[in-house]
């Protein structure tokens, strides 16, 4: 390895490829970093241990993220954001192993147990606050469970307690160190959201886009209340004669104030009090402003205004709004689950199952399945010579099914008599033709042959390499779980599906 001098005067490692002049120099390090003062959008940060939040609204308000607390307290923000969070937490989660090997399945089972013991929906709902603030932080509380390291709990923390160093590492702000204390690795689960680059560690949450609609809405309400007060009660006007003394003027002012609460007042006959009725023309637009800001808030959070603006039969109606919301929920699920998999899941597998593939935790966010398309696909598979299992039917068609009585099972066919053929009542007629199973067996044997041959080749190699029968026995037992079974599983699944559908097809034709 050699070193090359970059424009900034930093020695960077490079790799030499003598045999290929077109690849003479490969730079392995990042050049456009934010930690060495090269990012001109951040200003002068050399020597800083904590990066400032680059959100323009926060910068204009003295880098105080708590200004978004007022945004969060708005009723429309709370309602719409809660709807978006519940749309995700209402979905079921699943753990997908990295492969079908025994070790990877054991790691997936362990992660499933850990997530089950957590209040994962509660944690997910709180971690979704990162969509509002731009980033989320939670602390993992580890525990020992026998030989394993497990999760005791995951506690979501307030965002304003943390900051990011120029190298992107998380730091904890304390009263003793406002520039942030370094935190241990593999302890805090965090993610950022809302930015279109990787230089903004703080992200840019929904709060940035909600600030002005909430600001205008709040100030509009303030003026609306003043408006209602003006038109709900007339303004009192007091008149005093020229040359009135100061105490007389004060007495008149007190009388005007008393009109608001007392039923009667007294004044000298040299003074006069009148009531001025507010007069206006046209309509006040405070209600329109309030509704418009609520619609803007809903659009920012949910991607649409829903029933506020949608009209049945028009473009952008409820169907389109629902589709947009599904996309947002799917994106939220990917953001939460991918960050969880890249941190918490990865740490647990590294500690407890070194070398195992990393399982993935995902939310089942997909919309309702089109059963018509599935049934057509299943029929095509059946026509190819395969039928589904009863479990497959029950799992995918959301209905109650029971197994069709088989031909050679007297316990499932109470109509059969001793000494008679165990034929179900549906097939009592002599002219019914039942397809022999020999054709299906032959087709199954032919389709499964490549997978079986692959197994036999592996076993043959082990037989030839074995020095003794005991060694061969131990080797076969140890490698049994690692035999390639994916192809055979696929063939057998289709075979069972075909047999099931064939039986149902035969029964339906006899009715």
C-alpha positions in Angstrom: 0.0 0.0 0.0 1.2 3.6 -0.8 0.0 7.0 0.2 -1.1 9.9 -1.9 -1.4 13.6 -1.0 -4.9 15.0 -1.3 -5.7 18.7 -2.0 -6.2 19.4 1.7 -2.7 18.1 2.5 -3.9 14.8 4.1 -2.1 11.6 3.4 -4.7 9.1 2.1 -4.0 5.4 1.5 -4.2 4.2 -2.1 -3.8 0.8 -3.7 -1.5 0.2 -6.7 -2.6 -2.2 -9.5 0.5 -2.7 -11.7 -1.2 -5.0 -14.2 -4.0 -2.5 -15.0 -3.0 1.0 -15.8 -6.7 2.1 -15.8 -6.9 1.3 -12.1 -3.6 2.7 -11.0 -4.9 4.5 -7.9 -8.0 3.6 -5.7 -8.8 6.0 -2.9 -10.3 4.1 0.0 -11.1 7.0 2.4 -14.0 9.4 2.3 -13.0 12.8 0.8 -16.0 15.1 1.3 -16.4 14.7 5.0 -18.0 17.0 7.5 -15.5 16.3 10.4 -12.5 18.2 9.1 -13.8 21.6 8.2 -14.4 20.9 4.5 -18.2 21.3 4.6 -18.7 25.0 3.8 -22.4 24.8 4.7 -21.5 24.3 8.3 -19.2 27.3 8.8 -16.1 27.0 10.9 -16.3 23.9 13.0 -12.6 23.0 13.5 -12.0 22.0 17.1 -15.7 21.7 17.9 -16.7 18.6 19.8 -20.4 19.1 18.9 -22.0 20.0 15.6 -24.8 22.5 15.7 -28.2 21.6 14.3 -28.4 23.1 10.8 -32.2 23.4 10.6 -32.7 27.1 9.5 -35.7 27.6 11.9 -33.7 26.3 14.8 -30.7 28.4 13.9 -32.9 31.5 13.7 -34.3 30.8 17.2 -30.9 30.4 18.9 -30.3 26.7 18.2 -33.1 25.8 20.6 -34.9 22.6 19.5 -37.5 23.1 22.2 -39.3 25.7 20.0 -40.9 22.7 18.2 -42.6 21.7 21.5 -45.3 24.3 20.8 -45.7 22.7 17.3 -46.1 19.3 18.9 -48.9 20.6 21.3 -51.2 21.6 18.4 -54.4 19.5 18.3 -54.3 18.8 14.6 -50.6 17.8 14.7 -51.3 15.4 17.6 -54.3 13.9 15.8 -52.7 13.4 12.4 -49.3 12.2 13.8 -51.0 9.8 16.1 -52.9 8.4 13.2 -49.7 7.9 11.2 -48.0 6.1 14.1 -50.9 3.8 14.9 -51.1 2.9 11.2 -47.7 1.3 11.6 -47.9 -0.2 15.1 -51.2 -1.9 14.2 -49.3 -4.0 11.7 -48.0 -7.4 12.8 -44.2 -8.0 12.9 -42.2 -11.0 11.8 -38.6 -12.3 12.0 -37.1 -13.6 8.8 -34.0 -15.9 9.2 -31.0 -15.2 7.0 -31.1 -18.8 5.6 -32.6 -22.2 6.4 -29.4 -23.4 8.1 -29.7 -24.6 11.7 -27.5 -21.8 13.0 -29.3 -19.0 11.2 -32.7 -20.4 12.3 -31.5 -20.5 15.9 -30.4 -16.9 15.7 -33.8 -15.9 14.3 -35.7 -17.8 17.0 -33.6 -16.0 19.6 -34.4 -12.6 18.1 -38.1 -13.6 17.9 -38.0 -14.4 21.7 -36.3 -11.1 22.5 -38.7 -8.9 20.5 -41.7 -10.9 21.9 -40.6 -10.1 25.5 -40.3 -6.4 24.7 -43.3 -4.0 24.3 -42.2 -3.6 20.7 -45.3 -1.7 19.6 -44.8 0.8 22.4 -41.1 1.2 21.6 -41.9 1.6 17.9 -44.5 4.2 18.5 -42.1 6.3 20.6 -39.2 5.8 18.2 -41.5 7.2 15.4 -41.1 10.6 17.1 -37.9 10.8 15.1 -40.1 11.5 12.1 -41.2 14.7 13.9 -37.8 15.9 15.3 -35.6 14.6 12.6 -33.8 12.0 14.7 -34.6 9.5 17.5 -32.5 8.0 20.2 -33.1 5.1 22.5 -30.9 3.3 25.1 -30.7 -0.5 25.1 -30.6 -2.0 28.6 -28.8 -5.3 28.3 -29.1 -8.3 30.7 -27.5 -11.8 31.1 -29.8 -14.8 30.6 -27.6 -17.8 31.3 -25.1 -18.0 28.5 -26.8 -15.3 26.4 -26.9 -11.5 26.4 -30.5 -10.4 26.1 -32.6 -7.2 26.1 -34.1 -6.2 29.4 -35.7 -3.1 27.9 -35.3 -0.3 25.3 -36.0 3.2 26.6 -36.6 6.0 24.2 -35.0 9.3 25.2 -35.7 13.0 24.5 -33.9 14.2 21.4 -32.7 17.5 22.9 -30.6 15.6 25.4 -28.2 14.5 22.6 -26.1 15.9 19.9 -23.7 14.7 17.2 -19.9 15.1 17.0 -18.4 16.1 13.6 -17.6 12.4 13.0 -21.3 11.5 13.4 -20.9 9.8 16.8 -23.7 10.4 19.4 -22.9 12.6 22.4 -24.9 13.1 25.6 -25.5 16.7 26.8 -25.2 17.2 30.6 -25.1 20.1 33.0 -21.3 19.4 33.5 -20.6 19.1 29.8 -22.8 21.0 27.4 -20.5 20.1 24.5 -21.5 16.4 25.0 -20.0 13.4 26.7 -18.8 10.5 24.5 -21.1 7.4 24.7 -20.1 3.7 24.6 -20.6 1.7 21.4 -23.5 -0.8 21.0 -25.6 0.9 23.6 -27.8 3.5 21.8 -30.2 2.8 18.9 -30.6 5.9 16.7 -31.6 7.0 13.3 -32.2 10.2 11.3 -35.0 11.1 8.9 -36.2 13.7 6.5 -32.9 14.8 4.8 -31.8 14.2 1.2 -28.1 13.8 2.1 -25.8 12.0 4.6 -24.2 15.1 5.9 -27.0 16.2 8.3 -26.8 14.0 11.3 -29.7 15.7 13.0 -32.0 15.1 10.0 -34.9 17.4 9.3 -38.2 16.3 10.7 -41.9 17.1 10.1 -41.6 19.8 12.7 -39.6 22.0 10.3 -42.5 21.9 7.8 -45.2 22.2 10.4 -43.8 25.2 12.2 -45.3 28.0 10.0 -48.8 26.4 9.6 -49.0 26.1 13.3 -47.6 29.6 13.9 -50.1 31.2 11.5 -52.9 29.1 13.0 -52.1 30.1 16.6 -51.8 33.8 15.8 -55.0 33.6 13.7 -56.8 32.2 16.7 -55.5 35.1 18.8 -56.9 37.7 16.4 -60.1 35.7 16.0 -60.7 36.0 19.8 -60.2 39.8 19.6 -62.5 39.9 16.7 -65.2 38.0 18.6 -64.8 40.3 21.6 -65.2 43.4 19.4 -68.4 42.1 17.8 -69.8 40.4 20.9 -69.8 43.6 23.0 -69.9 47.2 21.9 -67.1 49.6 22.8 -68.0 52.3 25.4 -67.2 55.9 24.5 -66.9 58.6 27.2 -67.0 62.3 26.5 -65.9 65.0 29.0 -66.3 68.8 28.6 -63.3 71.0 27.8 -61.5 72.2 30.8 -62.2 68.9 32.8 -59.8 68.2 35.6 -57.5 65.2 35.6 -59.5 63.5 38.4 -62.7 64.0 36.4 -61.1 62.2 33.4 -60.0 59.4 35.6 -63.5 59.1 37.1 -64.9 58.9 33.6 -62.4 56.1 32.7 -63.4 54.2 35.7 -67.0 54.4 34.8 -66.2 53.1 31.3 -64.4 50.1 32.8 -67.3 49.5 35.2 -69.6 49.0 32.2 -67.9 45.7 31.5 -69.0 44.2 34.8 -71.5 46.4 36.7 -75.1 46.8 35.8 -75.1 50.6 36.4 -72.6 53.5 36.7 -72.8 57.1 37.6 -71.2 60.1 36.0 -71.7 64.0 36.2 -74.3 65.5 33.9 -71.5 67.4 32.2 -70.1 64.1 30.8 -71.6 61.6 28.3 -71.2 57.9 27.6 -72.1 56.2 24.3 -71.9 52.7 23.0 -70.2 52.1 19.7 -71.5 49.1 17.7 -68.8 47.6 15.5 -69.8 47.8 11.9 -68.3 45.7 9.1 -69.1 44.5 5.7 -68.2 41.2 4.0 -67.2 38.1 6.0 -64.3 37.5 8.4 -61.8 34.9 7.1 -60.4 33.6 10.4 -62.4 30.4 10.0 -61.0 29.9 6.5 -57.5 30.5 7.8 -57.9 28.0 10.6 -59.2 25.3 8.2 -56.5 26.0 5.7 -53.8 25.7 8.2 -55.3 22.4 9.5 -55.4 21.1 6.0 -51.7 22.1 5.5 -50.8 20.3 8.7 -52.6 17.1 7.7 -51.0 17.2 4.2 -47.5 17.5 5.7 -48.0 14.5 8.1 -50.2 12.2 6.1 -49.3 13.2 2.6 -52.9 14.2 1.8 -55.8 16.2 3.3 -58.2 13.2 3.5 -61.8 14.0 3.9 -61.1 17.7 4.3 -60.6 18.2 0.6 -61.3 14.9 -1.1 -64.5 14.5 -3.1 -65.8 11.1 -4.2 -65.5 10.6 -7.9 -62.8 13.2 -8.4 -59.1 12.9 -8.9 -57.2 12.9 -5.6 -60.2 11.4 -3.7 -60.2 8.9 -0.9 -58.7 6.0 -2.9 -55.7 8.0 -3.9 -55.3 9.4 -0.4 -55.4 5.9 1.0 -52.7 4.7 -1.4 -50.4 7.6 -0.5 -50.9 6.8 3.2 -49.9 3.1 2.6 -46.7 4.3 1.0 -45.9 6.4 4.0 -46.6 3.6 6.4 -44.4 1.3 4.4 -41.6 3.8 4.4 -41.9 4.4 8.2 -41.8 0.6 8.7 -38.7 0.3 6.6 -37.0 3.1 8.5 -37.7 1.7 11.9 -37.0 -1.9 11.1 -33.9 -1.4 9.1 -32.3 0.8 11.8 -33.3 -1.8 14.4 -31.8 -4.6 12.3 -28.6 -2.7 11.6 -28.0 -2.0 15.3 -29.9 -4.1 18.0 -30.4 -7.3 16.0 -26.8 -7.2 14.7 -25.3 -6.7 18.2 -27.3 -9.5 19.7 -26.4 -12.0 17.0 -22.7 -11.0 17.2 -22.7 -11.6 20.9 -24.7 -14.8 21.1 -24.4 -16.5 17.6 -21.0 -15.4 16.2 -20.8 -16.2 12.5 -24.6 -16.6 12.0 -26.4 -14.7 9.4 -28.4 -11.7 10.6 -32.2 -12.2 10.7 -34.5 -9.3 9.9 -37.4 -7.9 11.8 -40.1 -6.5 9.5 -43.6 -5.1 9.8 -46.2 -6.7 7.5 -47.2 -3.4 6.0 -48.6 -4.7 2.6 -52.2 -3.8 1.8 -55.1 -6.3 1.6 -54.4 -9.1 -0.8 -56.4 -9.6 -3.9 -57.8 -13.0 -3.3 -59.1 -13.3 -6.9 -55.5 -13.0 -8.2 -54.2 -15.5 -5.7 -57.0 -18.0 -6.5 -56.2 -17.6 -10.2 -52.5 -18.2 -9.6 -53.3 -21.2 -7.4 -55.5 -22.7 -10.1 -52.6 -22.3 -12.6 -50.3 -24.1 -10.2 -53.0 -26.8 -9.9 -53.2 -27.2 -13.7 -49.4 -27.7 -13.6 -50.0 -30.8 -11.4 -49.7 -29.4 -7.8 -52.2 -28.7 -5.1 -51.9 -26.6 -1.9 -52.0 -27.9 1.7 -54.9 -27.4 4.0 -52.8 -25.0 6.1 -52.0 -23.0 3.0 -55.7 -22.6 2.2 -56.5 -21.6 5.8 -53.7 -19.1 6.0 -54.3 -17.3 2.8 -58.1 -17.4 2.3 -59.2 -16.4 5.8 -61.9 -19.0 6.0 -62.8 -22.2 7.9 -61.8 -25.4 6.0 -61.8 -29.0 7.0 -59.9 -31.9 5.5 -61.9 -33.9 2.8 -62.3 -37.5 4.1 -59.8 -39.8 2.4 -60.7 -43.0 0.6 -59.0 -45.4 2.9 -59.8 -43.8 6.3 -63.0 -45.5 7.8 -62.9 -43.3 10.9 -63.5 -40.3 8.7 -66.2 -42.0 6.7 -69.0 -43.2 9.1 -71.1 -44.4 6.1 -68.7 -47.3 5.3 -69.7 -50.8 6.5 -67.5 -53.6 7.5 -66.5 -55.8 4.6 -67.3 -53.1 2.1 -64.9 -50.9 0.2 -64.0 -47.8 2.2 -65.4 -45.4 -0.5 -66.6 -42.0 0.6 -70.3 -41.3 0.0 -69.4 -38.7 -2.6 -67.9 -41.4 -4.8 -70.6 -44.0 -4.4 -71.7 -44.0 -8.0 -70.0 -46.6 -10.2 -69.3 -44.4 -13.1 -67.1 -42.0 -11.2 -63.5 -42.0 -12.4 -60.8 -41.3 -9.8 -57.5 -40.3 -11.1 -54.8 -42.8 -10.0 -52.0 -41.4 -7.9 -49.4 -43.2 -9.9 -49.2 -40.3 -12.4 -48.6 -37.8 -9.6 -46.0 -40.1 -7.9 -44.1 -40.5 -11.2 -44.1 -36.8 -11.8 -43.0 -36.1 -8.3 -40.1 -38.5 -8.6 -39.1 -37.0 -11.9 -39.2 -33.4 -10.6 -37.4 -34.2 -7.4 -34.7 -36.3 -9.1 -32.1 -33.4 -9.5 -32.4 -32.5 -5.8 -32.0 -36.2 -4.8 -29.1 -36.6 -7.2 -27.4 -33.6 -5.6 -27.8 -35.2 -2.2 -26.5 -38.6 -3.4 -23.4 -36.9 -4.9 -22.6 -35.3 -1.6 -23.1 -38.6 0.3 -21.1 -40.5 -2.3 -18.2 -38.1 -1.8 -18.3 -38.6 1.9 -18.4 -42.4 1.5 -15.3 -42.3 -0.7 -13.5 -39.9 1.8 -14.4 -41.9 4.9 -11.7 -44.1 6.5 -14.2 -46.2 8.5 -17.9 -46.8 8.9 -17.8 -45.0 12.3 -16.3 -41.9 10.7 -18.8 -42.0 7.8 -21.7 -42.3 10.3 -20.5 -39.3 12.4 -19.8 -37.3 9.2 -23.3 -38.0 7.8 -25.0 -37.1 11.1 -23.0 -33.8 11.5 -23.7 -32.7 7.9 -27.4 -33.7 7.7 -28.7 -30.2 8.5 -26.4 -28.6 5.9 -27.6 -30.7 3.0 -29.1 -28.4 0.3 -32.8 -28.7 0.9 -34.3 -25.6 -0.8 -35.0 -27.3 -4.1 -36.5 -30.4 -2.5 -38.7 -28.2 -0.2 -40.0 -26.3 -3.2 -40.8 -29.5 -5.1 -42.5 -31.1 -2.1 -44.6 -28.0 -1.4 -45.8 -27.8 -4.9 -46.6 -31.5 -4.8 -48.7 -31.3 -1.7 -50.5 -28.2 -3.1 -51.2 -30.1 -6.3 -52.6 -33.2 -4.5 -54.8 -31.0 -2.3 -56.2 -29.1 -5.2 -56.7 -32.2 -7.3 -58.8 -33.7 -4.5 -60.9 -30.6 -4.1 -61.4 -30.4 -7.9 -62.6 -34.0 -8.0 -65.1 -33.5 -5.2 -66.4 -30.3 -6.8 -67.1 -32.1 -10.1 -69.1 -34.8 -8.3 -71.6 -32.3 -6.7 
